[in-house]
Amino acid sequence: MDSSLPFSAADIYQLAAVVGGVGVTGALGLLFVRRARAARRRQIDSVGEAPEPLERPRRSKPLPASEEPEEPEEPEEALRPPPSGRTSTSSAAPARAPAFRPARPEAPRDLPQSDPGPPAPAAHSAQVIPFPIPATLAPTRAAPESKPKEASALASGLARTRSSGFVARLGEILTGRKELEPSFADEIEKVLLSADIGVRTSQKLIEEIRGSLSRRELKDPDAVWAFLRRRSAELLAIPAPEPDFSSARPFVLLIIGVNGSGKTTTIGKLAAKLGAEGKRVLLAAGDTFRAAATEQLEVWAGRSNATIVRGKEGADPSSVIFDGVRRAATEGFDVAIADTAGRLHTKVDLMQELQKIRRVVGKASAGAPHETWLVIDATSGQNAIAQAQIFTQDMSVTGIVLTKLDGTAKGGVILGIADQLKIPVRYVGVGERVEDLRRFDPEEFVEALFAPPADL
């Protein structure tokens, strides 16, 4: 290289490096600036607003009346948002683009100046939070008519009988047919005879169908279905006065039935119902043979605020019940309910013990017992009819309590019991709660048991 030059080769290389670095830095800076501007443009376009300076006010005034669509005036209370709602009011900034208006047309757009609410968040100003609709402005709909509570509870308790019992099998025969064939009567006969309502009641219904309906009606599925519903209601509607727990003091109720039928639970629920009506209830723990029977009754007495009279394990049931009824009479109790041992209806000596209890109760209080109720487990099916027949031969049964209807498809047994024994059903059990022991109503029961064929 020429030595006459004023600078050396090293100086040239250093100058070239400096110029190149400045150029690269400038190019990168320009690229970053362009990308930042493009990102800002996309953010602005995404919310549909015109570009504004970054240092703009964070609050907005209500839209001028000239720019707002006309709406009917609402009272101030109706326009006030609930405490949990978010508002967006201001006093400085001009009206914004439509993107910042409430997302739902029902929401009010003008709010009282006296309640500005919390400031709008600045970090996420691009988000639009819909204004909550006040309850006073929310559209109202008429609630659909619901079935009475009793009927709906029975419908739930009889779901298995209706869906897989004899009612369901009848529905399969009658549903979806405009006209029945002559052989349909034989199909119905097979269903009824295999049902838990009993052979005697089944044959009775079959004969009445053939004898009461005309030839035209016999071909009409709706006519046959309506006949079965009506006839079932008539079988269950046994004329008998309702038990009046105020007709005597104490009113003595004797509860009988086999082991496992639900006697003790029924007594506890009934005591709770009577206690809720303001009656003083005494329970006599006459089931002295079954293990933990007295303890179970004590638990129910505590729940229902009832008094309990108990004896030693293995004590004479008659003496325990006598003491209980005598105490109820002397201390002014309104109702005395006597529990008894689970009597096996095939044992003659145990049935004789029940008769002895009945005589002893009459000595403890004149005219007692005023009612004797037989508790029957619905899950036992046709065997329940046999139990009821034996009990009614030896005891003056005045009422039936049918339990555990919610756990079986054999709820139709109640038709056979009512038809053959002519004893009214007082209560039915459709669950574990106190309110699930429900006073029996034939019309409600049939309505819950026989759903229309289209619903099966």
C-alpha positions, 0 to 999 in steps of 0.5 A, a space after each residue: 500500500 502507498 505510504 503517502 496516504 494520510 491513514 493506514 489500512 487498519 484505520 480503513 478497516 476500523 472505519 468500515 466496521 463502524 459504518 457497517 454497524 451503524 447501518 445494521 443497527 439502523 435497519 434493525 431499528 426501522 424493522 422493529 418500528 414498522 412491526 410495532 406500528 403494524 401490531 398497533 394498527 391490528 389492535 385498533 382494527 380488531 376493536 373497530 375504533 379510530 386511532 387515538 393518542 395513547 394518553 387519552 382519558 379512561 372514562 367516557 360520558 353517556 352518549 348524547 341524547 341526539 345520538 341515542 335511539 329512542 327508548 321508553 323511560 325506565 324508573 331510576 330504581 330499574 336502571 340501577 345496576 346490581 352491586 356485582 355489576 360493572 359500569 363504565 361512566 365518565 365525564 370527559 371523553 367524547 362518545 366512543 365507537 359502537 364497539 363500546 356499547 353494551 353487548 345486549 340490547 336490553 341493557 340501559 345505556 344512561 346511568 345516574 351521575 350520582 353512582 359512577 361505579 368503579 373506574 374501568 380497567 386501563 390495562 385491558 381497555 380493548 375488552 368489552 364487558 357486557 352490562 348485566 341486565 337488572 332483574 327488573 328489566 329481565 324478560 319474564 316467562 310464565 312458569 309452566 304449570 306443575 303437578 301437585 306436590 303429592 301427585 309428583 311425589 307419588 309418580 316418582 315413587 311409583 316409577 318402577 311399577 309404571 316402567 317395568 310392572 304390569 302397567 308397562 306391559 299393558 302399555 306395550 299392548 295398547 300403545 301405538 295401535 289405532 285398532 285392537 285385534 280380537 285376540 288382544 283380550 287374551 294378551 291382557 289376560 296374560 298380563 293381569 294374571 302374571 301381575 302382582 294384583 292377584 288372580 282373583 282381581 285379575 279375572 274380575 277385571 278381565 270379565 268386566 272388560 269383556 262385559 262392560 265395553 261394546 264391540 266398538 270400544 273393545 277395538 279402541 285402545 284409548 277406551 280400554 285404557 280409560 276403563 282400566 284407570 277408572 275401574 282401578 280408582 273405584 277398587 281403591 276408593 273404599 268407603 270409610 271415615 278418615 281417622 280422627 286423632 282428636 276423637 279420643 284422648 288418648 287416641 290409641 293406634 295399634 301397629 301390626 305386621 311382619 318383621 321387615 315390613 317397616 312398622 317401626 319406621 312408619 311409627 316414627 314418621 307418623 309421630 313426627 307428623 302428629 307432633 308437627 300438628 301440635 299433638 303430644 305423642 307417646 310411643 309404646 315399644 312393644 317389640 321386645 324380641 327383635 334386636 335393636 327394635 326398642 333402640 330404633 324407636 327411641 331414635 325416632 322418639 328423639 327426632 319427633 319430640 315424642 315420649 317413649 315407654 319401654 321395657 326390658 329386652 324379652 319382656 312381655 309385650 302386653 305389659 309394656 303396651 299396657 303401661 304405655 297406654 295407661 301413662 298416656 291416659 293419666 298424663 293427658 297425651 293426645 295420641 299413643 302409638 303401640 309397636 308390636 313384634 314382627 308377627 309371623 302370620 303362619 304362627 298361631 301362637 304369635 297371632 294369639 299374642 296379638 289378640 292378647 295385646 288388643 284385650 290389654 289395651 282395652 283395659 288400659 283405656 276404654 274403647 282402645 285401640 281406636 285404630 289397628 293398622 297393618 303395615 305391608 311391604 310392597 316388595 313382597 308382591 302377592 305374598 302381601 295379599 296372603 299376609 293381609 288375609 291372615 292378619 284380618 282373620 285374627 285382628 280387626 284391621 281398620 287400615 293398611 299402610 303400604 311401604 317401600 313403593 319406591 323400591 319395587 315394581 310390584 306396587 299393583 299389589 295394592 289393587 288386590 288388597 283393596 279388592 279382596 279385603 275391602 280395607 282402606 289404605 291410609 298411608 303409602 311410603 315412597 321414600 326415607 324422609 318423614 314427608 315421604 309417608 303420604 296420606 293415601 288418595 285413590 285419585 292421585 294414586 291412580 293418576 301416578 300409577 297409570 300414565 298415558 300409553 304415549 308416555 310409557 
